[in-house]
């Protein structure tokens, strides 16, 4: 758990809990409004959040930034096994901070917290999904030590399977 101070108010970086879902749904609505591949669907996003937050395997995590009892930012990760690494790897998604709180170090703190969680889980590699046209986000990741790979992400929707 990390505490930042912003305008004389504390920002708590902590692991998300089920009671955070309402605020997290709002953050996903913000995120999906700028991502071309996803549409906001409250029921679906709520279901996904609940599955992550209620997971007992310890292989899924949502880190949140909380200010005055309200969640204002989030970042999620899940552990999978990488044959390339011969062990665990973390997939990081859903990195978002409400616009009025951007540029204040909250995103860096969330990313650092989810990276620490991933390392504690034994992740030998971390990979992050971001919209290729979200240049502010890509700049943010580059400034925080992330680099592009030669890999691309492909997707097949359920109704096409």
ROSE-4610 file (N, C-alpha, C; in Angstrom, 1 decimal, always signed):
// ROSE-4610
residu = [X/X/X/X/X/X/X/X/X/X/X/X/X/X/X/X/X/X/X/X/X/X/X/X/X/X/X/X/X/X/X/X/X/X/X/X/X/X/X/X/X/X/X/X/X/X/X/X/X/X/X/X/X/X/X/X/X/X/X/X/X/X/X/X/X/X/X/X/X/X/X/X/X/X/X/X/X/X/X/X/X/X/X/X/X/X/X/X/X/X/X/X/X/X/X/X/X/X/X/X/X/X/X/X/X/X/X/X/X/X/X/X/X/X/X/X/X/X/X/X/X/X/X/X/X/X/X/X/X/X/X/X/X/X/X/X/X/X/X/X/X/X/X/X/X/X/X/X/X/X/X/X/X/X/X/X/X/X/X/X/X/X/X/X/X/X/X/X/X/X/X/X/X/X/X/X/X/X/X/X/X/X/X/X/X/X/X/X/X/X/X/X/X/X/X/X/X/X/X/X/X/X/X/X/X/X/X/X/X/X/X/X/X/X/X/X/X/X/X/X/X/X/X/X/X/X/X/X/X/X/X/X/X/X/X/X/X/X/X/X/X/X/X/X/X/X/X/X/X/X/X/X/X/X/X/X/X/X/X/X/X/X/X/X/X/X/X/X/X/X/X/X/X/X/X/X/X/X/X/X/X/X/X/X/X/X/X/X/X/X/X/X/X/X/X/X/X/X/X/X/X/X/X/X/X/X/X/X/X/X/X/X/X/X/X/X/X/X/X/X/X/X/X/X/X/X/X/X/X/X/X/X/X/X/X/X/X/X/X/X/X/X/X/X/X/X/X/X/X/X/X/X/X/X/X/X/X/X/X/X/X/X/X/X/X/X/X/X/X/X/X/X/X/X/X/X/X/X/X/X/X/X/X/X/X/X/X/X/X/X/X/X/X/X/X/X/X/X/X/X/X/X/X/X/X/X/X/X/X/X/X/X/X/X/X/X/X/X/X/X/X/X/X/X/X/X/X/X/X/X/X/X/X/X/X/X/X/X/X/X/X/X/X/X/X/X/X/X/X/X/X/X/X/X/X/X/X/X/X/X/X/X/X/X/X/X/X/X/X/X/X/X/X/X/X/X/X/X/X/X/X/X/X]
num = [1/1/1/2/2/2/3/3/3/4/4/4/5/5/5/6/6/6/7/7/7/8/8/8/9/9/9/10/10/10/11/11/11/12/12/12/13/13/13/14/14/14/15/15/15/16/16/16/17/17/17/18/18/18/19/19/19/20/20/20/21/21/21/22/22/22/23/23/23/24/24/24/25/25/25/26/26/26/27/27/27/28/28/28/29/29/29/30/30/30/31/31/31/32/32/32/33/33/33/34/34/34/35/35/35/36/36/36/37/37/37/38/38/38/39/39/39/40/40/40/41/41/41/42/42/42/43/43/43/44/44/44/45/45/45/46/46/46/47/47/47/48/48/48/49/49/49/50/50/50/51/51/51/52/52/52/53/53/53/54/54/54/55/55/55/56/56/56/57/57/57/58/58/58/59/59/59/60/60/60/61/61/61/62/62/62/63/63/63/64/64/64/65/65/65/66/66/66/67/67/67/68/68/68/69/69/69/70/70/70/71/71/71/72/72/72/73/73/73/74/74/74/75/75/75/76/76/76/77/77/77/78/78/78/79/79/79/80/80/80/81/81/81/82/82/82/83/83/83/84/84/84/85/85/85/86/86/86/87/87/87/88/88/88/89/89/89/90/90/90/91/91/91/92/92/92/93/93/93/94/94/94/95/95/95/96/96/96/97/97/97/98/98/98/99/99/99/100/100/100/101/101/101/102/102/102/103/103/103/104/104/104/105/105/105/106/106/106/107/107/107/108/108/108/109/109/109/110/110/110/111/111/111/112/112/112/113/113/113/114/114/114/115/115/115/116/116/116/117/117/117/118/118/118/119/119/119/120/120/120/121/121/121/122/122/122/123/123/123/124/124/124/125/125/125/126/126/126/127/127/127/128/128/128/129/129/129/130/130/130/131/131/131/132/132/132/133/133/133/134/134/134/135/135/135/136/136/136/137/137/137/138/138/138/139/139/139/140/140/140/141/141/141/142/142/142/143/143/143/144/144/144/145/145/145/146/146/146/147/147/147/148/148/148/149/149/149/150/150/150/151/151/151/152/152/152/153/153/153/154/154/154/155/155/155/156/156/156/157/157/157/158/158/158/159/159/159/160/160/160/161/161/161]
x = [+0.8/+0.0/+0.9/+0.6/+1.3/+0.4/+0.9/+0.1/+0.8/+0.1/+0.6/-0.2/+0.4/-0.4/-0.6/-1.8/-2.2/-3.1/-2.7/-3.5/-4.0/-3.1/-3.3/-4.3/-4.5/-5.4/-4.6/-4.8/-4.1/-4.7/-3.8/-4.2/-3.7/-4.5/-4.1/-4.0/-2.9/-2.8/-2.9/-3.9/-4.2/-4.8/-4.9/-5.6/-7.1/-7.7/-9.1/-9.9/-11.1/-12.1/-13.4/-14.2/-15.6/-16.4/-16.3/-17.0/-16.6/-15.5/-15.0/-15.7/-16.5/-17.0/-17.7/-18.5/-19.2/-18.2/-17.2/-16.2/-15.4/-15.1/-14.4/-15.1/-16.4/-17.3/-17.2/-17.2/-17.1/-15.8/-14.7/-13.4/-13.3/-13.9/-13.9/-14.7/-15.8/-16.6/-15.7/-14.9/-14.0/-12.9/-12.4/-11.3/-11.9/-13.0/-13.6/-14.1/-14.3/-14.7/-13.6/-12.3/-11.2/-10.5/-11.0/-10.4/-11.3/-10.7/-11.5/-12.0/-11.4/-11.8/-12.9/-13.2/-14.2/-15.3/-16.5/-17.7/-18.0/-18.4/-18.8/-20.1/-20.2/-21.4/-21.4/-22.1/-22.0/-22.2/-23.1/-23.3/-22.1/-21.5/-20.3/-19.1/-18.9/-17.8/-17.9/-19.1/-19.3/-19.0/-19.4/-19.2/-17.7/-17.0/-15.5/-14.8/-15.2/-14.6/-14.9/-16.1/-16.4/-15.6/-15.4/-14.6/-13.2/-12.6/-11.2/-11.2/-12.1/-12.1/-12.4/-13.2/-13.7/-12.8/-11.8/-10.9/-10.1/-10.1/-9.3/-8.0/-7.7/-6.4/-5.2/-5.4/-4.3/-3.6/-4.1/-3.5/-4.1/-5.0/-5.6/-5.6/-5.4/-5.3/-5.8/-6.5/-6.8/-6.2/-5.3/-4.8/-5.6/-5.9/-6.7/-6.0/-6.4/-6.0/-7.3/-7.3/-8.4/-8.2/-9.1/-9.0/-10.3/-10.3/-11.5/-12.6/-12.2/-13.2/-13.7/-13.2/-13.6/-12.4/-12.6/-11.6/-11.5/-10.3/-10.1/-9.1/-8.6/-7.8/-7.6/-7.3/-7.1/-6.1/-5.6/-4.8/-4.9/-5.2/-5.4/-4.3/-4.1/-3.1/-3.6/-3.2/-3.5/-2.2/-2.0/-0.8/-1.2/-0.3/-0.5/+0.9/+1.0/+2.3/+2.8/+4.0/+4.6/+5.6/+5.3/+6.3/+7.6/+7.5/+8.7/+9.6/+9.0/+9.8/+10.0/+9.2/+9.3/+8.8/+7.8/+7.2/+6.2/+5.8/+4.8/+5.1/+4.0/+4.1/+2.8/+2.9/+1.7/+1.2/-0.1/-0.8/-1.4/-1.0/-1.5/-2.5/-3.7/-4.8/-5.4/-6.4/-7.3/-6.6/-5.5/-4.8/-5.6/-6.2/-6.9/-7.0/-6.9/-7.1/-8.1/-9.0/-10.0/-9.2/-9.7/-8.9/-8.5/-9.3/-9.0/-7.8/-7.4/-6.3/-5.1/-5.1/-3.9/-2.8/-1.6/-0.4/+0.0/-0.5/-0.1/+0.6/+1.1/+1.8/+1.0/-0.3/-1.2/-1.0/-0.9/-0.8/+0.6/+1.6/+2.9/+2.9/+2.2/+2.1/+1.3/+0.2/-0.6/+0.2/+0.9/+1.7/+2.8/+3.4/+4.5/+3.9/+2.7/+2.1/+1.7/+1.2/+0.8/+2.1/+3.2/+4.4/+5.0/+4.9/+5.4/+4.6/+3.3/+2.4/+2.8/+3.1/+3.5/+4.8/+5.7/+7.0/+6.9/+6.0/+5.8/+5.1/+4.4/+3.8/+4.7/+6.0/+7.0/+7.0/+6.3/+6.3/+7.7/+8.0/+9.3/+9.3/+8.1/+7.8/+6.5/+6.4/+5.1/+4.8/+3.6/+3.2/+1.9/+1.8/+0.7/-0.1/-1.4/-2.2/-2.6/-2.5/-2.9/-3.4/-4.3/-4.8/-3.7/-3.4/-2.3/-2.5/-3.7/-3.9/-4.0/-3.8/-3.9/-2.5/-2.1/-0.7/-0.3/-1.2/-0.9/-0.6/-1.3/-1.1/+0.2/+0.5/+1.7/+2.9/+2.8/+3.9/+4.1/+3.0/+3.1/+3.9/+3.5/+4.2/+5.6/+6.0/+7.4/+8.2/+7.6/+8.3/+8.5/+7.7/+7.8/+8.5/+9.3/+10.2/+9.6/+8.4/+7.9/+8.3/+8.5/+8.9/+8.1/+8.0/+7.3/+8.0/+7.2/+7.7/+7.3/+7.8/+7.4/+6.1/+5.5/+4.3/+3.1/+2.0/+0.8/-0.3/-1.3/-2.4/-3.5/-4.0/-5.1/-6.3/-7.5/-8.6/-9.7/-10.4/-11.5/-12.7/-13.8/-14.9/-15.7/-16.4/-17.1/-18.1/-18.8/-19.8/-19.1/-17.8/-17.0/-16.3/-16.4/-15.7/-16.5]
y = [-1.2/+0.0/+1.2/+2.2/+3.4/+4.6/+5.7/+6.9/+8.0/+8.7/+10.0/+11.1/+12.3/+13.5/+14.4/+14.8/+15.6/+16.7/+18.0/+19.1/+18.9/+18.5/+18.2/+17.1/+16.3/+15.1/+13.9/+12.8/+11.6/+10.8/+10.2/+9.2/+7.9/+6.9/+5.6/+4.7/+4.0/+3.0/+1.6/+0.8/-0.4/-1.4/-2.6/-3.7/-3.4/-3.6/-3.4/-4.4/-4.0/-4.9/-4.9/-5.9/-6.0/-4.7/-4.0/-2.8/-1.7/-1.8/-0.7/-0.8/-1.8/-2.1/-0.9/-0.2/+1.0/+2.0/+2.3/+3.3/+2.7/+1.4/+0.7/+0.7/+0.4/+0.5/+1.8/+2.9/+4.2/+4.5/+3.9/+4.0/+3.3/+2.1/+1.3/+2.0/+2.7/+3.5/+4.6/+5.2/+6.3/+5.6/+4.5/+3.9/+3.4/+2.8/+2.2/+3.3/+4.5/+5.6/+6.1/+5.7/+6.1/+4.9/+3.7/+2.5/+2.1/+1.9/+1.6/+0.2/-0.8/-2.2/-2.6/-1.7/-2.2/-1.2/-1.7/-0.9/-1.1/+0.0/-0.1/-0.8/-1.8/-2.6/-2.8/-2.1/-2.1/-3.5/-4.2/-5.6/-6.5/-6.4/-7.2/-6.7/-5.4/-4.9/-5.3/-5.1/-5.5/-7.0/-7.8/-9.3/-9.6/-8.9/-9.1/-8.7/-7.5/-7.0/-7.9/-8.4/-9.3/-10.6/-11.1/-12.3/-12.1/-11.0/-10.7/-10.5/-9.7/-9.3/-10.5/-11.4/-12.5/-13.8/-13.7/-14.8/-15.1/-16.4/-16.9/-17.5/-17.6/-18.2/-17.3/-16.0/-15.1/-14.7/-15.1/-14.9/-13.7/-13.0/-11.8/-10.6/-9.4/-8.3/-7.0/-6.2/-4.8/-3.9/-3.0/-2.0/-0.8/+0.0/+1.2/+2.3/+3.5/+4.8/+5.3/+5.6/+6.1/+7.4/+8.4/+9.7/+10.0/+10.3/+10.7/+9.6/+8.3/+7.3/+6.9/+7.6/+7.3/+6.8/+5.7/+5.2/+6.1/+6.6/+7.6/+7.0/+5.8/+5.2/+3.7/+3.0/+1.5/+0.9/-0.2/-1.0/-2.5/-3.3/-4.8/-5.6/-6.8/-7.7/-9.2/-10.1/-11.5/-12.3/-13.3/-14.2/-15.3/-15.6/-16.8/-17.4/-18.6/-19.3/-19.0/-18.5/-18.2/-19.3/-20.0/-21.0/-20.3/-19.1/-18.4/-18.1/-17.8/-17.5/-18.8/-19.8/-21.0/-20.8/-19.9/-19.6/-18.5/-18.0/-17.0/-15.7/-15.1/-13.8/-13.1/-11.7/-11.0/-10.2/-10.2/-9.4/-8.2/-7.0/-5.8/-5.1/-4.8/-4.1/-3.1/-2.4/-1.5/-0.5/+0.1/+1.2/+2.5/+3.1/+4.3/+5.1/+6.4/+7.4/+8.4/+8.9/+9.9/+11.1/+11.7/+12.8/+13.9/+14.3/+15.4/+15.1/+13.8/+13.4/+13.0/+13.1/+12.7/+13.7/+13.2/+14.1/+14.4/+13.7/+14.0/+12.9/+11.9/+10.8/+9.5/+9.6/+8.5/+7.3/+7.6/+6.5/+5.7/+6.5/+5.9/+5.0/+5.5/+4.8/+3.5/+3.6/+2.4/+1.3/+1.8/+0.9/+0.3/+1.1/+0.5/-0.5/-0.3/-1.2/-2.5/-2.5/-3.7/-4.4/-3.7/-4.4/-5.1/-4.5/-5.1/-6.4/-6.3/-7.4/-8.6/-8.2/-9.2/-9.9/-9.1/-9.7/-10.6/-10.2/-11.1/-12.4/-12.4/-13.6/-14.4/-13.9/-14.7/-14.4/-13.3/-13.0/-12.7/-13.4/-13.3/-12.2/-11.9/-10.9/-10.2/-9.0/-8.3/-7.7/-7.9/-7.4/-6.6/-5.5/-4.5/-4.3/-4.3/-4.0/-2.5/-1.9/-0.5/-0.2/+0.7/+1.1/+1.8/+1.3/+1.8/+3.2/+3.8/+5.2/+6.1/+5.6/+6.4/+6.9/+7.9/+8.4/+8.9/+9.6/+10.0/+8.8/+7.7/+6.5/+5.9/+5.8/+5.2/+6.0/+7.3/+8.2/+7.9/+7.8/+7.5/+6.2/+5.2/+3.9/+3.9/+4.6/+4.7/+5.5/+6.5/+7.3/+6.5/+5.4/+4.5/+3.2/+3.2/+2.1/+1.0/+1.1/+0.1/+0.3/-0.8/-0.6/-1.5/-1.1/-1.8/-3.1/-4.1/-5.4/-5.6/-6.7/-7.0/-7.8/-8.1/-8.8/-7.9/-8.4/-7.7/-8.5/-7.9/-8.6/-8.8/-10.0/-10.4/-10.8/-10.7/-11.1/-11.7/-12.7/-13.3/-13.3/-12.6/-12.5/-13.8/-14.0/-15.2/-15.6/-14.7/-15.0/-15.4/-15.3/-15.6/-17.0/-17.6/-18.9/-20.0]
z = [+0.0/+0.0/+0.0/-0.8/-1.0/-0.8/-0.2/+0.0/-0.7/-1.5/-2.2/-1.6/-1.6/-1.2/-2.4/-2.6/-3.8/-3.3/-3.4/-2.9/-1.5/-0.7/+0.8/+1.1/+0.1/+0.3/-0.1/+0.7/+0.5/-0.6/-1.4/-2.5/-2.0/-1.8/-1.4/-2.6/-2.8/-3.8/-3.1/-3.4/-2.7/-3.7/-3.2/-4.0/-4.0/-5.2/-5.3/-4.5/-4.1/-3.4/-4.1/-3.8/-4.4/-4.2/-3.1/-2.8/-3.7/-4.5/-5.4/-6.8/-7.0/-8.4/-9.0/-8.3/-8.9/-9.5/-8.7/-9.2/-10.4/-10.3/-11.3/-12.6/-12.6/-13.8/-14.4/-13.6/-14.2/-14.9/-14.3/-14.9/-16.2/-16.3/-17.5/-18.6/-18.2/-19.1/-19.7/-18.9/-19.4/-20.3/-20.0/-20.8/-22.1/-22.1/-23.3/-24.3/-23.8/-24.6/-25.6/-25.2/-26.1/-26.8/-26.5/-27.1/-28.3/-29.4/-30.6/-30.6/-30.0/-30.0/-29.1/-28.1/-27.1/-27.0/-26.7/-26.4/-24.9/-24.3/-22.9/-22.8/-21.9/-21.6/-20.1/-19.4/-17.9/-17.3/-17.8/-17.3/-17.5/-18.7/-19.0/-18.2/-18.1/-17.4/-15.9/-15.4/-14.0/-13.7/-14.7/-14.5/-14.6/-15.5/-15.5/-14.3/-13.8/-12.5/-11.4/-11.3/-10.2/-10.2/-11.5/-11.6/-11.1/-11.5/-11.0/-9.5/-9.0/-7.6/-6.7/-7.2/-6.3/-6.5/-7.4/-7.7/-6.5/-6.2/-5.0/-5.3/-6.6/-7.0/-6.7/-6.5/-6.3/-7.6/-8.7/-10.0/-10.8/-10.1/-10.7/-9.7/-10.2/-9.3/-10.0/-9.2/-9.7/-8.6/-9.0/-8.1/-8.3/-7.2/-7.4/-6.7/-7.2/-6.5/-5.9/-4.6/-3.9/-3.3/-3.5/-2.9/-2.2/-0.9/-0.2/-0.3/-0.3/-0.4/-1.8/-2.8/-4.2/-5.0/-5.7/-6.6/-7.8/-8.1/-9.2/-10.3/-10.1/-11.1/-10.8/-11.9/-11.7/-12.7/-12.4/-13.3/-13.0/-13.9/-13.6/-14.2/-13.7/-14.2/-13.9/-14.8/-14.6/-15.0/-14.3/-14.5/-15.4/-16.4/-17.2/-17.3/-17.9/-18.1/-19.5/-19.6/-20.9/-21.3/-22.4/-22.8/-23.3/-23.8/-24.2/-23.0/-21.8/-20.6/-19.8/-20.0/-19.2/-17.8/-17.7/-16.4/-16.5/-15.3/-15.2/-16.0/-16.5/-17.1/-16.7/-16.7/-16.3/-17.5/-17.7/-18.8/-18.0/-18.4/-17.7/-18.6/-18.1/-18.8/-18.0/-18.6/-17.8/-17.0/-17.6/-16.9/-17.2/-16.3/-16.5/-15.2/-15.4/-14.3/-14.8/-14.0/-14.5/-15.0/-16.0/-16.7/-15.7/-14.8/-13.9/-12.9/-12.9/-12.0/-12.8/-14.1/-14.9/-14.8/-14.9/-14.9/-13.5/-12.5/-11.1/-10.4/-11.2/-10.7/-10.2/-10.4/-9.9/-10.8/-12.2/-13.1/-12.9/-12.6/-12.4/-11.1/-10.1/-8.8/-9.0/-9.8/-10.1/-10.9/-11.9/-12.7/-11.9/-11.1/-10.2/-9.2/-8.7/-7.8/-8.5/-9.7/-10.4/-10.9/-11.2/-11.5/-10.3/-9.1/-7.9/-7.6/-7.8/-7.6/-8.5/-9.8/-10.8/-10.4/-10.0/-9.6/-8.4/-7.4/-6.3/-6.7/-7.8/-8.3/-9.2/-9.3/-10.1/-11.5/-12.0/-13.4/-13.9/-15.0/-15.6/-16.7/-17.1/-18.2/-17.9/-18.2/-18.2/-19.6/-20.0/-21.3/-21.0/-21.8/-21.5/-22.8/-22.7/-23.9/-23.9/-25.0/-25.1/-26.5/-26.7/-28.0/-28.8/-30.0/-30.8/-31.2/-31.1/-31.5/-30.3/-29.1/-27.9/-27.6/-28.3/-28.2/-26.8/-26.1/-24.8/-23.9/-24.0/-23.2/-23.6/-24.9/-25.4/-24.9/-25.0/-24.5/-23.0/-22.2/-20.8/-20.5/-21.2/-21.0/-21.4/-22.5/-22.9/-21.8/-21.3/-20.2/-19.0/-18.8/-17.6/-17.9/-19.0/-19.2/-20.1/-20.6/-21.5/-22.9/-23.6/-25.0/-25.9/-27.2/-28.2/-28.5/-28.9/-29.3/-30.8/-31.4/-32.7/-32.8/-31.6/-31.6/-31.8/-32.3/-32.4/-31.7/-31.3/-30.6/-31.6/-31.8/-32.7/-31.8/-32.3/-31.5/-32.4/-31.8/-32.5/-31.5/-31.9/-31.1/-31.0/-29.9/-29.6/-30.7/-31.3/-32.3/-33.7/-33.7/-34.9/-34.8/-33.6/-33.3/-33.9]
